[in-house]
């Protein structure tokens, strides 16, 4: 009997040892995107339409409110992806920022200052003065090249499709501004950043596609053009290196099922359907389940998305690969009362909130040897 017990004990210890031997360690990095919703300073810039966001403007945007906005955003940024990664995001794509200065103020917030974030930012032609940018932790990522790629679209191209005035059902404070001289629609550039993440080359495209001002269908050609530009950028990277790791992220003002994403960019919801050089969109499956990053009239959609090239969804984790994605929608980010109960908790007349969008994120992992 004693011999039998020792035999079973040996088998148990062998199984435990084997299990631990099979466990693998992974390096992990979080990549996030967050629409900061009107992160303006309090200074009136004569070159942009920012009068609303000044102490005497419609929002009565004071230094106290501005500092509270920075504090709120820093809390969110510190915690995105914390369920699987104790470190704050290595990368943060952001939109609706007025200038580089507001980002410099943000990364100096007490919750973020020790993270030593770097900033990549260009002023865009958007007449409201809002841009896109990338924040990155300097100890993990070394940028080598970065450029802003303009989206050139003209109102005359959409006028024939009826883009004349806004529809009541699609009103937005992110309105389209058109040049009086040549009918060009002023919108955000697409920011392309290439660099090395722990020694591995990675390419990141940060987006804020044209708004739905004028109505979803009538303004769709502008976002389809943005999707086509995104595809062109990815193609150019893959022509140089077919295995280029590309991540495109941003507020697309369209959901995963819209033409700009499904047709112009060609994103697929299932990994098995992604061909070489193709693009995988993990947020389409979330949309099918009724999840969302933005709400309007009690209807949810996922405008904020992060998509990856086929090279990032392979099963070999000897280099960085996509692991999984999520929407960061913790309770403190949600309005708890009133007309917009359950919506993202945005700025109001009585309270400085966070944003009208929830942030999104993905994890990149690599097996450690």
Kinemage of the C-alpha trace (Angstrom):
@kinemage 1
@onewidth
@group {chain A} dominant
@subgroup {mainchain}
@vectorlist {calphas} color= white
{ca unk a 1} P 0.000 0.000 0.000
{ca unk a 2} L 2.840 2.350 0.910
{ca unk a 3} L 4.572 1.558 -2.373
{ca unk a 4} L 1.351 2.362 -4.230
{ca unk a 5} L 1.059 5.728 -2.445
{ca unk a 6} L 4.654 6.576 -3.310
{ca unk a 7} L 4.006 5.630 -6.915
{ca unk a 8} L 0.967 7.966 -7.175
{ca unk a 9} L 2.916 10.725 -5.394
{ca unk a 10} L 5.704 10.356 -7.937
{ca unk a 11} L 3.209 10.553 -10.814
{ca unk a 12} L 1.627 13.698 -9.273
{ca unk a 13} L 4.977 15.423 -8.780
{ca unk a 14} L 6.028 14.491 -12.317
{ca unk a 15} L 2.801 15.957 -13.744
{ca unk a 16} L 3.189 19.201 -11.795
{ca unk a 17} L 6.834 19.534 -12.841
{ca unk a 18} L 5.923 18.876 -16.465
{ca unk a 19} L 3.102 21.446 -16.332
{ca unk a 20} L 5.391 24.151 -14.963
{ca unk a 21} L 8.044 23.244 -17.497
{ca unk a 22} L 5.521 23.786 -20.283
{ca unk a 23} L 4.479 27.233 -19.061
{ca unk a 24} L 5.861 30.045 -21.178
{ca unk a 25} L 6.733 33.590 -20.308
{ca unk a 26} L 5.731 36.424 -22.617
{ca unk a 27} L 6.735 40.036 -23.020
{ca unk a 28} L 3.578 42.125 -23.282
{ca unk a 29} L 2.824 45.637 -24.529
{ca unk a 30} L -0.505 47.437 -24.605
{ca unk a 31} L -1.444 49.652 -27.538
{ca unk a 32} L -4.378 52.005 -26.973
{ca unk a 33} L -6.399 54.599 -28.818
{ca unk a 34} L -8.451 57.336 -27.156
{ca unk a 35} L -10.425 60.221 -28.613
{ca unk a 36} L -9.787 62.884 -25.964
{ca unk a 37} L -12.849 64.914 -27.076
{ca unk a 38} L -11.905 68.553 -27.279
{ca unk a 39} L -8.617 68.648 -25.400
{ca unk a 40} L -8.109 72.381 -25.847
{ca unk a 41} L -5.984 74.737 -23.830
{ca unk a 42} L -7.504 78.048 -22.674
{ca unk a 43} L -5.572 80.268 -25.091
{ca unk a 44} L -7.344 81.715 -28.114
{ca unk a 45} L -5.524 80.720 -31.316
{ca unk a 46} L -6.373 83.141 -34.152
{ca unk a 47} L -5.601 80.456 -36.751
{ca unk a 48} L -8.221 77.946 -35.560
{ca unk a 49} L -11.893 77.915 -34.606
{ca unk a 50} L -11.238 77.454 -30.888
{ca unk a 51} L -13.184 80.454 -29.533
{ca unk a 52} L -15.649 78.138 -27.797
{ca unk a 53} L -12.841 76.684 -25.662
{ca unk a 54} L -11.634 79.855 -23.945
{ca unk a 55} L -12.548 81.395 -20.574
{ca unk a 56} L -14.996 83.766 -22.287
{ca unk a 57} L -16.226 81.224 -24.835
{ca unk a 58} L -19.397 79.154 -24.812
{ca unk a 59} L -17.760 76.420 -22.704
{ca unk a 60} L -16.319 78.889 -20.171
{ca unk a 61} L -13.138 76.853 -20.511
{ca unk a 62} L -11.032 77.982 -17.538
{ca unk a 63} L -7.628 76.819 -16.337
{ca unk a 64} L -9.348 74.932 -13.509
{ca unk a 65} L -11.495 72.983 -15.979
{ca unk a 66} L -8.516 72.343 -18.228
{ca unk a 67} L -6.474 70.948 -15.339
{ca unk a 68} L -9.367 68.704 -14.321
{ca unk a 69} L -9.616 67.400 -17.884
{ca unk a 70} L -5.905 66.530 -17.848
{ca unk a 71} L -6.291 64.771 -14.499
{ca unk a 72} L -9.260 62.767 -15.773
{ca unk a 73} L -7.487 61.681 -18.943
{ca unk a 74} L -4.309 60.713 -17.083
{ca unk a 75} L -6.313 58.408 -14.829
{ca unk a 76} L -7.752 56.609 -17.837
{ca unk a 77} L -4.450 56.329 -19.671
{ca unk a 78} L -2.727 54.845 -16.639
{ca unk a 79} L -5.319 52.075 -16.337
{ca unk a 80} L -6.102 51.028 -19.930
{ca unk a 81} L -5.302 47.335 -20.361
{ca unk a 82} L -4.435 46.866 -16.695
{ca unk a 83} L -6.397 43.608 -16.502
{ca unk a 84} L -3.559 41.821 -18.328
{ca unk a 85} L -0.642 44.260 -18.136
{ca unk a 86} L 0.412 46.162 -15.028
{ca unk a 87} L 2.214 48.761 -17.126
{ca unk a 88} L 0.295 51.585 -18.787
{ca unk a 89} L 0.061 51.442 -22.599
{ca unk a 90} L 3.374 51.519 -24.424
{ca unk a 91} L 1.577 53.315 -27.259
{ca unk a 92} L -1.363 55.720 -27.087
{ca unk a 93} L -2.874 56.969 -30.308
{ca unk a 94} L -4.962 60.050 -29.627
{ca unk a 95} L -7.278 62.425 -31.452
{ca unk a 96} L -9.111 65.712 -30.849
{ca unk a 97} L -6.071 67.462 -29.423
{ca unk a 98} L -5.526 71.151 -30.138
{ca unk a 99} L -1.730 71.211 -30.259
{ca unk a 100} L 1.468 69.679 -28.973
{ca unk a 101} L 1.307 71.827 -25.846
{ca unk a 102} L -1.740 70.049 -24.425
{ca unk a 103} L 0.062 66.722 -24.806
{ca unk a 104} L 3.135 68.086 -23.042
{ca unk a 105} L 0.865 69.128 -20.180
{ca unk a 106} L -0.819 65.720 -20.160
{ca unk a 107} L 2.336 63.593 -19.948
{ca unk a 108} L 3.536 65.771 -17.042
{ca unk a 109} L 0.528 64.812 -14.959
{ca unk a 110} L 1.589 63.052 -11.707
{ca unk a 111} L 0.054 59.741 -12.811
{ca unk a 112} L 2.021 59.710 -16.077
{ca unk a 113} L 5.239 61.649 -15.577
{ca unk a 114} L 7.276 58.621 -14.487
{ca unk a 115} L 6.257 56.758 -17.647
{ca unk a 116} L 8.425 59.122 -19.712
{ca unk a 117} L 6.176 59.340 -22.742
{ca unk a 118} L 7.462 60.795 -25.968
{ca unk a 119} L 5.239 62.722 -28.402
{ca unk a 120} L 4.898 62.545 -32.169
{ca unk a 121} L 2.557 65.222 -33.470
{ca unk a 122} L 1.946 67.396 -36.525
{ca unk a 123} L -0.514 70.245 -36.958
{ca unk a 124} L -3.259 69.195 -39.368
{ca unk a 125} L -5.309 71.356 -41.749
{ca unk a 126} L -8.477 70.773 -39.712
{ca unk a 127} L -9.943 74.238 -39.184
{ca unk a 128} L -11.261 73.449 -35.715
{ca unk a 129} L -7.651 72.940 -34.759
{ca unk a 130} L -7.830 69.280 -33.757
{ca unk a 131} L -5.047 66.846 -34.612
{ca unk a 132} L -3.943 63.262 -34.097
{ca unk a 133} L -0.777 62.193 -32.303
{ca unk a 134} L 1.102 59.228 -30.879
{ca unk a 135} L 2.419 58.949 -27.335
{ca unk a 136} L 4.989 56.236 -26.682
{ca unk a 137} L 7.111 55.061 -23.770
{ca unk a 138} L 10.686 55.928 -24.674
{ca unk a 139} L 12.211 52.982 -22.814
{ca unk a 140} L 10.435 50.489 -25.093
{ca unk a 141} L 10.008 52.185 -28.459
{ca unk a 142} L 12.516 54.042 -30.630
{ca unk a 143} L 10.925 55.909 -33.551
{ca unk a 144} L 13.016 56.121 -36.706
{ca unk a 145} L 10.726 57.904 -39.181
{ca unk a 146} L 7.385 59.670 -38.948
{ca unk a 147} L 5.321 61.737 -41.323
{ca unk a 148} L 1.846 63.174 -41.722
{ca unk a 149} L 0.079 62.063 -44.879
{ca unk a 150} L -2.725 64.404 -46.000
{ca unk a 151} L -6.157 63.188 -47.035
{ca unk a 152} L -7.040 65.279 -50.090
{ca unk a 153} L -10.795 65.311 -50.759
{ca unk a 154} L -13.009 67.959 -52.327
{ca unk a 155} L -16.592 68.924 -51.739
{ca unk a 156} L -17.345 68.966 -55.461
{ca unk a 157} L -16.705 65.223 -55.515
{ca unk a 158} L -19.410 64.700 -52.917
{ca unk a 159} L -21.749 67.488 -54.022
{ca unk a 160} L -23.032 65.284 -56.808
{ca unk a 161} L -23.885 62.748 -54.107
{ca unk a 162} L -25.914 65.329 -52.213
{ca unk a 163} L -23.532 66.575 -49.504
{ca unk a 164} L -25.120 69.990 -49.129
{ca unk a 165} L -26.323 70.370 -45.555
{ca unk a 166} L -26.326 68.406 -42.336
{ca unk a 167} L -29.119 65.997 -41.541
{ca unk a 168} L -30.778 66.373 -38.156
{ca unk a 169} L -30.167 62.706 -37.365
{ca unk a 170} L -26.397 63.023 -37.765
{ca unk a 171} L -25.501 66.343 -36.156
{ca unk a 172} L -21.977 66.536 -34.771
{ca unk a 173} L -19.675 69.175 -33.325
{ca unk a 174} L -16.981 67.786 -35.637
{ca unk a 175} L -18.310 69.554 -38.728
{ca unk a 176} L -16.666 69.536 -42.132
{ca unk a 177} L -15.012 72.789 -43.201
{ca unk a 178} L -14.654 73.497 -46.919
{ca unk a 179} L -12.213 75.873 -48.625
{ca unk a 180} L -13.856 78.825 -50.386
{ca unk a 181} L -11.086 78.761 -52.965
{ca unk a 182} L -10.965 75.199 -54.236
{ca unk a 183} L -13.708 73.303 -52.305
{ca unk a 184} L -11.167 71.163 -50.468
{ca unk a 185} L -12.572 69.552 -47.342
{ca unk a 186} L -10.266 70.238 -44.407
{ca unk a 187} L -9.756 67.129 -42.297
{ca unk a 188} L -7.082 65.384 -40.280
{ca unk a 189} L -3.885 63.979 -41.769
{ca unk a 190} L -2.997 60.331 -41.219
{ca unk a 191} L 0.089 59.973 -39.025
{ca unk a 192} L 2.555 57.227 -39.981
{ca unk a 193} L 5.217 56.258 -37.438
{ca unk a 194} L 7.885 53.593 -37.949
{ca unk a 195} L 10.293 52.467 -35.268
{ca unk a 196} L 11.589 49.630 -33.121
{ca unk a 197} L 9.644 48.038 -30.271
{ca unk a 198} L 12.197 46.195 -28.147
{ca unk a 199} L 14.304 45.821 -31.275
{ca unk a 200} L 11.517 44.785 -33.681
{ca unk a 201} L 10.347 47.092 -36.444
{ca unk a 202} L 6.715 48.131 -36.270
{ca unk a 203} L 4.593 50.603 -38.266
{ca unk a 204} L 1.704 52.555 -36.732
{ca unk a 205} L -0.924 54.674 -38.492
{ca unk a 206} L -2.989 57.054 -36.324
{ca unk a 207} L -6.309 58.189 -37.788
{ca unk a 208} L -9.270 60.480 -37.258
{ca unk a 209} L -11.360 60.087 -40.400
{ca unk a 210} L -13.811 62.736 -41.681
{ca unk a 211} L -16.950 63.224 -39.632
{ca unk a 212} L -20.542 62.361 -40.481
{ca unk a 213} L -21.466 66.021 -40.795
{ca unk a 214} L -23.981 66.125 -43.622
{ca unk a 215} L -25.276 62.661 -42.826
{ca unk a 216} L -23.749 59.198 -42.708
{ca unk a 217} L -24.494 58.221 -46.300
{ca unk a 218} L -23.779 61.588 -47.892
{ca unk a 219} L -20.433 61.967 -46.118
{ca unk a 220} L -19.424 58.321 -46.602
{ca unk a 221} L -17.280 59.055 -49.724
{ca unk a 222} L -14.887 61.082 -47.565
{ca unk a 223} L -14.352 58.198 -45.144
{ca unk a 224} L -14.106 55.734 -48.002
{ca unk a 225} L -11.301 57.931 -49.360
{ca unk a 226} L -9.670 57.791 -45.914
{ca unk a 227} L -9.891 53.998 -45.932
{ca unk a 228} L -8.373 53.887 -49.403
{ca unk a 229} L -5.511 56.131 -48.271
{ca unk a 230} L -4.940 53.829 -45.311
{ca unk a 231} L -4.794 50.841 -47.660
{ca unk a 232} L -2.353 52.710 -49.922
{ca unk a 233} L -0.042 53.431 -46.972
{ca unk a 234} L -0.115 49.784 -45.897
{ca unk a 235} L 0.535 48.643 -49.480
{ca unk a 236} L 3.580 50.918 -49.731
{ca unk a 237} L 5.027 49.470 -46.519
{ca unk a 238} L 4.406 45.907 -47.674
{ca unk a 239} L 5.987 46.545 -51.062
{ca unk a 240} L 9.245 47.264 -49.241
{ca unk a 241} L 8.750 44.394 -46.782
{ca unk a 242} L 5.894 41.879 -47.323
{ca unk a 243} L 6.209 40.878 -43.662
{ca unk a 244} L 5.945 44.455 -42.388
{ca unk a 245} L 4.049 44.655 -39.105
{ca unk a 246} L 1.435 47.367 -39.482
{ca unk a 247} L -1.136 48.568 -36.967
{ca unk a 248} L -3.759 51.142 -37.951
{ca unk a 249} L -5.852 52.686 -35.205
{ca unk a 250} L -8.140 55.625 -34.616
{ca unk a 251} L -11.572 57.187 -34.556
{ca unk a 252} L -12.878 56.260 -37.992
{ca unk a 253} L -16.332 57.862 -37.643
{ca unk a 254} L -17.534 54.593 -39.150
{ca unk a 255} L -18.180 51.183 -37.660
{ca unk a 256} L -16.545 47.875 -38.634
{ca unk a 257} L -19.305 47.117 -41.162
{ca unk a 258} L -19.135 50.369 -43.133
{ca unk a 259} L -17.693 50.580 -46.648
{ca unk a 260} L -14.662 52.590 -45.550
{ca unk a 261} L -13.491 49.698 -43.347
{ca unk a 262} L -14.851 46.611 -45.123
{ca unk a 263} L -14.280 47.611 -48.746
{ca unk a 264} L -11.812 50.508 -48.998
{ca unk a 265} L -9.459 49.131 -46.334
{ca unk a 266} L -10.504 45.506 -46.797
{ca unk a 267} L -10.531 44.507 -43.118
{ca unk a 268} L -11.697 41.000 -42.166
{ca unk a 269} L -13.389 39.863 -38.965
{ca unk a 270} L -12.028 36.310 -38.917
{ca unk a 271} L -8.344 35.461 -38.864
{ca unk a 272} L -8.845 32.545 -41.250
{ca unk a 273} L -10.198 34.945 -43.882
{ca unk a 274} L -7.180 37.265 -43.736
{ca unk a 275} L -4.940 36.590 -46.706
{ca unk a 276} L -1.228 37.493 -46.797
{ca unk a 277} L -0.898 41.306 -46.841
{ca unk a 278} L -4.474 41.540 -45.537
{ca unk a 279} L -5.896 43.293 -42.457
{ca unk a 280} L -7.600 41.788 -39.385
{ca unk a 281} L -10.200 43.758 -37.416
{ca unk a 282} L -10.948 42.269 -33.970
{ca unk a 283} L -13.592 44.916 -33.280
{ca unk a 284} L -16.064 43.629 -35.855
{ca unk a 285} L -16.872 40.637 -33.674
{ca unk a 286} L -17.425 42.977 -30.705
{ca unk a 287} L -19.822 45.063 -32.778
{ca unk a 288} L -21.800 41.920 -33.629
{ca unk a 289} L -22.213 41.361 -29.877
{ca unk a 290} L -23.685 44.853 -29.429
{ca unk a 291} L -20.655 46.452 -27.787
{ca unk a 292} L -19.709 50.024 -28.570
{ca unk a 293} L -17.341 52.916 -28.003
{ca unk a 294} L -19.820 55.703 -28.766
{ca unk a 295} L -23.582 56.042 -28.373
{ca unk a 296} L -26.161 58.142 -30.181
{ca unk a 297} L -29.904 57.991 -29.519
{ca unk a 298} L -29.394 54.806 -27.480
{ca unk a 299} L -27.688 53.106 -30.414
{ca unk a 300} L -24.096 51.937 -29.970
{ca unk a 301} L -21.353 51.694 -32.582
{ca unk a 302} L -17.607 51.080 -32.579
{ca unk a 303} L -16.013 54.078 -34.269
{ca unk a 304} L -12.737 53.533 -32.401
{ca unk a 305} L -10.857 50.563 -33.799
{ca unk a 306} L -7.396 48.999 -33.919
{ca unk a 307} L -6.573 46.725 -36.855
{ca unk a 308} L -3.441 44.728 -37.628
{ca unk a 309} L -1.750 43.317 -40.700
{ca unk a 310} L -1.738 39.578 -41.376
{ca unk a 311} L 1.904 39.405 -40.276
{ca unk a 312} L 0.757 40.116 -36.699
{ca unk a 313} L -1.775 37.268 -36.389
{ca unk a 314} L 0.488 34.323 -37.147
{ca unk a 315} L 0.814 31.570 -34.556
{ca unk a 316} L 4.571 31.909 -34.150
{ca unk a 317} L 5.181 34.050 -31.063
{ca unk a 318} L 8.950 34.194 -31.438
{ca unk a 319} L 8.357 37.847 -32.374
{ca unk a 320} L 5.606 40.266 -31.395
{ca unk a 321} L 2.096 39.208 -32.412
{ca unk a 322} L -1.435 40.364 -31.744
{ca unk a 323} L -2.984 38.613 -28.721
{ca unk a 324} L -6.396 40.108 -27.989
{ca unk a 325} L -8.380 43.355 -27.960
{ca unk a 326} L -10.793 45.185 -25.698
{ca unk a 327} L -12.895 48.262 -25.013
{ca unk a 328} L -12.034 50.082 -21.792
{ca unk a 329} L -15.464 50.986 -20.408
{ca unk a 330} L -15.054 50.957 -16.633
{ca unk a 331} L -17.904 52.291 -14.496
{ca unk a 332} L -16.206 55.597 -13.659
{ca unk a 333} L -16.263 56.448 -17.383
{ca unk a 334} L -20.046 56.044 -17.622
{ca unk a 335} L -22.766 58.618 -17.017
{ca unk a 336} L -24.916 57.378 -14.124
{ca unk a 337} L -27.982 59.633 -14.348
{ca unk a 338} L -29.994 61.922 -16.574
{ca unk a 339} L -30.831 61.802 -20.257
{ca unk a 340} L -27.502 60.215 -21.168
{ca unk a 341} L -27.382 57.573 -18.456
{ca unk a 342} L -25.188 54.697 -19.617
{ca unk a 343} L -23.330 56.811 -22.181
{ca unk a 344} L -19.625 57.738 -21.966
{ca unk a 345} L -19.238 60.499 -19.382
{ca unk a 346} L -18.363 63.618 -21.361
{ca unk a 347} L -17.949 67.278 -20.476
{ca unk a 348} L -21.126 69.089 -19.435
{ca unk a 349} L -22.120 72.518 -18.156
{ca unk a 350} L -21.764 71.342 -14.558
{ca unk a 351} L -18.969 68.765 -14.707
{ca unk a 352} L -15.688 68.128 -16.503
{ca unk a 353} L -15.978 64.584 -17.777
{ca unk a 354} L -13.723 62.304 -19.780
{ca unk a 355} L -14.830 61.853 -23.400
{ca unk a 356} L -17.837 60.911 -25.495
{ca unk a 357} L -15.823 57.863 -26.612
{ca unk a 358} L -14.530 54.845 -24.717
{ca unk a 359} L -10.877 54.004 -25.401
{ca unk a 360} L -9.866 50.770 -27.107
{ca unk a 361} L -6.741 48.647 -26.841
{ca unk a 362} L -4.896 45.553 -28.019
{ca unk a 363} L -2.068 43.514 -26.544
{ca unk a 364} L 1.114 42.572 -28.398
{ca unk a 365} L 3.002 39.610 -26.949
{ca unk a 366} L 6.240 37.735 -27.617
{ca unk a 367} L 7.550 34.516 -26.111
{ca unk a 368} L 10.563 35.036 -23.893
{ca unk a 369} L 13.379 32.516 -24.214
